[in-house]
Amino acid sequence: MSSPSPTQDARTPAPRRRALPPFWAQILLGLVFGVLFGWIARNWNVDWLGRTLDEIGGTFVQLLQLAVGPLVFFAIAVSITNLRNVSNAARLAGRTLLWFLITSLIAVAIGLTLGLLTNPGDGTGLTPADGELPESEGSWLDFLTGMIPTNVVTPFADLEVLQIVFLAAVTGIAALRLGERAAPLISFGETVLALLQKVLWWIIRLAPLGTLGLIGRAINEYGWDLLGDYATFTADVYIGCALVLFGVYPLLLRFVAGVDPLRFFRAAWPAIQLAFVSRSSVGTLPVTQKVTERLGVQRDYASFAVPFGATTKMDGCAAIYPSLAAIFVAEIFDVSLGIQDYILIVFVSVIGSAATAGLTGATVMTTLTLSTLGLPLEGVGLLLAIDPVLDMMRTATNVAGQAAVPVIVAARERILDHDTYNSATSFEINEAETDDHHEPKVKTPA
């Protein structure tokens, strides 16, 4: 029996890899099966299924958090050093911060308006006795003094993200001041960051399983009855976030940046959907940065603005949510809020957003707001049960803003590649880590 010739071998088509369903379909399947398994575990008292869902969801969150500390450090430090390659770096950084503040102001105004119109704490049936003190609290003293670590190890061991941001900022600025002498350190940081992002891409591909576990755990633990007591509050958070996500950002993109909002959402959808299920801005960071570059933002600027936004730009968690939470808790505990209290809510939401630090949940930000207003911190305990359901929409809003603001700033500064923006399309998470989409061309301001 003769063996096939080399020519025949060359003509034989290579076996095709079985194509996976689109990532959004995987997420949807995870969501559906999570609800189904959670309902079975709760209503039929299937303890082993409940424990399995808890382990799957908990493991996914642990994997994300495992990468958070070093990822935040190297992302912030490298992003600051990358500003050396950007003309008008100080102006771009200042404009980015300014637009973060502007959108936060708009978001907190929407949250306060919804809260005042709907009175989310009335008629819930909840009482002060239903609340309990949170395990961790936030105060302005803790916020200001807590930024400075006592050593360089503890922030990473205890995942004190604000302290990690402080260390990273100091390191990045020092490297800039050293100039060429810091080149080996900068090159090392860029390599480590690329390695961490590669590992995080692998974790991100587990998001459908994480969705199954997290949603199933929430259904098993709390059931659907919980939504009745928090119906108005839940609706307010989702409506407020939707108004910012699908109202404020598109208007700013259209009338401030002068670009097509639909094109933005088409390209940004992978990051928004991943943020919704992962509940982590930092965990979504590589996808958000890829989205921003695909929208025509210069890579050197995007690598600064997106990591900076992932730790400070929190319109959902730090603006809409705490404003509604303050009104909700005040109504439960029968405390009247005056005009000065609403001004304080605005101040806390705009200035204190870094307290959320891109992690899942917004407990620290909520305790910071309540303690500033003098409201009982037991109110945080009232909100913890419903928090996972709310955090999905909050984080999706956060991440959309983290991609939209760099586009707005780049367009205003005339460094946005409009050809790249107008040709931007969505991409599959399954293949995004090996996507060699070209870097936008750098344009000089007119």
C-alpha angles and dihedrals in degrees: 000000000000122000119236115268121246088251092056091047090053091051094049107100115239114248110269119237114241106257116236120226115263113283092246089055091050090051091048092050090049090051094049095046091043091056091045096048092042091052091049093048092050102041098038096037094237098171097182091053091050091050091048092052090048091051094048094049094041093049092052092052091046091053091052092047091047089066097039100085101050092033093056092046097050094037093055096039094047092043090056092049090048089064087076086074094052124083114230090016095164091050092049092049091049094047091048091053090045093055091046087057094044094052091044090054091051092047095050090048089055091048093050092046093052092047094050092047098047105029093216095195096056120099095006096122089228120132134193087260089067091064129083135190114269120244091237129032136197128219134167091250091052090045095052100038095034092067091074113070124213090225139358097253104053097063090058095041093048094033094237094171096184090057090047089053089051092051091046093049092050091048093048094048092046090051090052091051092049091057117187093003088068094052095102091049092048091049090050091049092051091051093049091047091052089050093049092048091051090053090046090053088058091051091047090057087062090061094106089059090043089052091052092051098042096046092041091050092050093050092046094048102040108015124199097292090078091067091064094066092045099036098119094040092048092048091049093053093048094044092046092049091045091052090054095040099044100022115031099036095047091048092050091046092050102041103025103033096027095223135124110270092202090060089052094054092044091057098035098048096095090058093044094050093045091050089051094058101032096045089210127111091191091048089054093046099107092050092046092051092048089050092050093051091047087056091062101264113144110256096231091054094041091052088059102038099045099050089042089052093045089064101035111019105087112147091157102041100030105032116024098031102047092045091053092041092054092053091044094051093043090055093047091051093039095241119152117224121210133201091271090056092054090050088052090051089054091048094049093046094051100039102032100049092108088069089076090058097189097288127128113279132019102234095127092051091048094050089047090054095044094046091050090053093043092242120150111272089216083081088076088064089058090058101043095080094058095036099098091056092049096042093065094063093038093055093046088055091047094053094045088055091047089059098037099053096057088050091051093047093045091050093048091049091046095238096110114114099228093187090057091044094051092049095045116129136177122267139206117258087214091067103022096099090064095039110125096195108170120258115251115259115255112243124199117227115261 
